[in-house]
């Protein structure tokens, strides 16, 4: 019986791992598991191959690094210089476009730029061009509302947002169905709002926009645009006026001539992002988020267009891998991003989500923040000074079992000295040790492999460095595509004074 118990106990034993089995892997070991001919660059000595069927990992990477941790220099630029995927790049301050645009263009890439730093150098982006049906129009409005709502704003009454949503849905659906293509843009949305007059003292007043929707209802009583307009009109005169003012304030950027010039036509051609060599740069200022909602809309529609192409045209994966390089991820909300991060792999899409610390995504995504590291098979920590991030990395590294030696001494006439050896557990790195990480080093996690501590990649070692500003090459200057203004009859010319009175008599 004693022998049986001893053997049973031995079968459950994990010698040397009693308190944890965490250990470091060498860069060489991990690189041998995941590197291929075409790769993403992670650290000085570790690569992640682009063929996910071989290593069975997604290509989603969560990059964490505070200011000065070399996120752009050691990760963003080197991976763009690889020129082995298509790119959608968030570019704070225009640094990345200036440095890498010329190299990608020389490699046959079509360079497209939404430039919110210098609007005169921007290509056009018109969200209306990606409306295939009414569902897309409703989705655009929902994304617009989310993207233009300040972070951490708490509404005491959601009525106002819902009322704005109904009004915008009505106007955008009306333009989608009734207006010629050249007037399907947000400049026209602002113009339509001007026709939505409300007189508080006269509840029976009929505005030009009321007449338009009455005419639409006669043609199609089941029009979704008409139904949504009726939802808006349920509000009393004073309330309706407040809704109109609130909507106009939300869309105020579209009154600026520079924004109108960018959004009245489209050069982004989002449906081809996965078809041929394309690099799309979204240039944002690092000190002003006023217009960042446009990038949020652009990315939301880019995902929709790519998913449509993958599912409906290619019935699976896109022909070319599309890599979203989301630098300064916390600078703008991306509606639906956590859902897309979980489903993009099968469509040949990946995202590098780049943040300064874990607190940023906790603030942005509250209850669902864990889905971002959870759906990123690779986490690259470059250093930082935020305590919850230190704790997160320390816990992710796990505990190791170590030998400890203790000494004891008993004094007196029968004094003695003893030494004891025992096993105990210790974090591979404690939070304070994570905080003290040498700025030359990074900590790398790839799902299913032991963690690696390795030197950060050195940009100057890349073979293409001489073609960039960092290597002494010329800066890339993008010239926005010039689209001729349409010379035609405005849609709302129908609402001249004579026509207005005629429609009013018909309505009566």
Beta strands, then each sheet from edge to edge (+ up, - down):
strand 1: 39-41
strand 2: 47-49
strand 3: 61-65
strand 4: 86-92
strand 5: 110-115
strand 6: 278-284
strand 7: 322-326
strand 8: 349-355
strand 9: 378-383
strand 10: 399-410
strand 11: 416-427
strand 12: 441-446
strand 13: 452-455
sheet 1: 1+ 2-
sheet 2: 5+ 6+ 4+ 7+ 8+ 3+ 9+ 12- 13+
sheet 3: 10+ 11-
end
